């Protein structure tokens, strides 16, 4: 169920935006903008988004956790994971992460 939701979002993003494509991030399925990852599906069945350090969504009521795939290192700065509980917001967060990727180029 979680992965199917990710695939649905990835496919719609690839159709809507010519510079968006499928890819990988740490062996996980990802969504790229001009070959740079801005969102992916983690091994924990969560979506992970690159939103930057000070994004306003960080102050929302949604459970937005810093993404940390490592045991002995700090989390990836600006990357946040969101559980399937908030999957109704995954599309919006993907669009936001794309916008952040576009504006950083």
PALUM-452257 format. One record per residue (C-alpha): residue number from 1; chain; x, y, z negated. Coordinates in nm, 3 decimals. Each point is the difference from the previous one (the first is absolute). Example, Ala and Ser with C-alpha at 12.3 -4.5 7.8 and 13.67 -1.06 7.14 Angstrom:
BEGIN
<pt 1 "A" <1.230 -0.450 -0.780>>
<pt 2 "A" <0.137 0.344 0.066>>
This chain:
BEGIN
<pt 1 "A" <0.000 0.000 0.000>>
<pt 2 "A" <0.273 0.248 -0.097>>
<pt 3 "A" <0.218 -0.081 0.300>>
<pt 4 "A" <-0.296 0.019 0.238>>
<pt 5 "A" <-0.076 0.352 -0.126>>
<pt 6 "A" <0.365 0.099 0.060>>
<pt 7 "A" <-0.009 -0.144 0.355>>
<pt 8 "A" <-0.324 0.187 0.073>>
<pt 9 "A" <0.160 0.328 -0.109>>
<pt 10 "A" <0.326 -0.069 0.186>>
<pt 11 "A" <-0.186 -0.085 0.322>>
<pt 12 "A" <-0.217 0.313 -0.016>>
<pt 13 "A" <0.305 0.220 -0.069>>
<pt 14 "A" <0.188 -0.151 0.296>>
<pt 15 "A" <-0.298 0.062 0.229>>
<pt 16 "A" <-0.060 0.359 -0.118>>
<pt 17 "A" <0.361 0.122 -0.009>>
<pt 18 "A" <0.241 -0.064 0.290>>
<pt 19 "A" <0.312 0.032 -0.220>>
<pt 20 "A" <-0.126 -0.255 -0.256>>
<pt 21 "A" <0.101 -0.365 0.032>>
<pt 22 "A" <0.023 -0.329 -0.187>>
<pt 23 "A" <0.323 -0.088 -0.175>>
<pt 24 "A" <0.161 -0.142 -0.311>>
<pt 25 "A" <0.114 0.136 -0.336>>
<pt 26 "A" <0.200 -0.238 -0.219>>
<pt 27 "A" <-0.145 -0.296 0.197>>
<pt 28 "A" <-0.354 0.126 -0.062>>
<pt 29 "A" <-0.240 0.118 0.273>>
<pt 30 "A" <0.019 0.376 0.040>>
<pt 31 "A" <-0.126 0.301 0.192>>
<pt 32 "A" <0.261 0.220 0.169>>
<pt 33 "A" <-0.002 0.355 0.132>>
<pt 34 "A" <0.276 0.038 0.261>>
<pt 35 "A" <0.169 -0.310 -0.147>>
<pt 36 "A" <-0.009 0.132 -0.359>>
<pt 37 "A" <-0.214 -0.185 -0.254>>
<pt 38 "A" <-0.271 0.203 -0.174>>
<pt 39 "A" <-0.222 -0.282 -0.134>>
<pt 40 "A" <0.022 -0.375 -0.048>>
<pt 41 "A" <-0.162 -0.304 -0.162>>
<pt 42 "A" <0.195 -0.131 -0.299>>
<pt 43 "A" <0.049 -0.357 -0.114>>
<pt 44 "A" <-0.225 0.086 -0.297>>
<pt 45 "A" <-0.291 0.054 0.245>>
<pt 46 "A" <0.005 0.377 -0.050>>
<pt 47 "A" <0.046 0.279 0.251>>
<pt 48 "A" <0.302 0.220 -0.047>>
<pt 49 "A" <0.014 0.358 0.131>>
<pt 50 "A" <0.277 0.252 0.042>>
<pt 51 "A" <-0.157 0.316 -0.145>>
<pt 52 "A" <0.304 0.186 -0.132>>
<pt 53 "A" <0.090 0.099 -0.354>>
<pt 54 "A" <-0.250 0.277 -0.070>>
<pt 55 "A" <-0.314 -0.093 0.190>>
<pt 56 "A" <-0.328 0.133 -0.153>>
<pt 57 "A" <-0.151 -0.352 0.004>>
<pt 58 "A" <0.240 -0.091 -0.278>>
<pt 59 "A" <-0.222 0.197 -0.238>>
<pt 60 "A" <-0.323 -0.180 0.098>>
<pt 61 "A" <-0.190 -0.259 -0.201>>
<pt 62 "A" <0.103 -0.276 0.239>>
<pt 63 "A" <0.262 -0.246 -0.122>>
<pt 64 "A" <0.298 0.103 0.212>>
<pt 65 "A" <0.314 -0.181 -0.118>>
<pt 66 "A" <0.357 0.065 0.106>>
<pt 67 "A" <0.114 -0.284 0.223>>
<pt 68 "A" <0.285 -0.197 -0.154>>
<pt 69 "A" <0.094 -0.326 0.175>>
<pt 70 "A" <0.327 -0.030 -0.190>>
<pt 71 "A" <0.079 -0.165 -0.333>>
<pt 72 "A" <0.302 0.206 -0.100>>
<pt 73 "A" <-0.040 0.324 0.193>>
<pt 74 "A" <-0.231 0.298 -0.015>>
<pt 75 "A" <-0.312 0.030 0.213>>
<pt 76 "A" <0.000 0.131 0.356>>
<pt 77 "A" <-0.041 0.376 -0.021>>
<pt 78 "A" <-0.318 0.127 0.164>>
<pt 79 "A" <-0.150 -0.346 0.059>>
<pt 80 "A" <-0.321 -0.100 -0.177>>
<pt 81 "A" <-0.199 -0.323 -0.009>>
<pt 82 "A" <-0.377 -0.024 -0.019>>
<pt 83 "A" <-0.191 -0.315 -0.091>>
<pt 84 "A" <-0.290 -0.148 0.194>>
<pt 85 "A" <-0.231 0.137 -0.268>>
<pt 86 "A" <0.044 0.336 0.179>>
<pt 87 "A" <-0.006 -0.142 0.354>>
<pt 88 "A" <-0.278 0.244 0.092>>
<pt 89 "A" <0.273 0.268 -0.020>>
<pt 90 "A" <0.267 -0.190 0.197>>
<pt 91 "A" <-0.102 0.154 0.335>>
<pt 92 "A" <0.012 0.353 -0.141>>
<pt 93 "A" <0.336 -0.066 -0.166>>
<pt 94 "A" <0.137 -0.141 0.326>>
<pt 95 "A" <-0.108 0.316 0.183>>
<pt 96 "A" <0.161 0.212 -0.273>>
<pt 97 "A" <0.325 -0.199 0.021>>
<pt 98 "A" <-0.002 0.040 0.379>>
<pt 99 "A" <-0.046 0.375 -0.037>>
<pt 100 "A" <0.294 0.010 -0.242>>
<pt 101 "A" <0.213 -0.199 0.248>>
<pt 102 "A" <-0.095 0.233 0.286>>
<pt 103 "A" <0.078 0.315 -0.199>>
<pt 104 "A" <0.339 -0.129 -0.114>>
<pt 105 "A" <0.131 -0.028 0.356>>
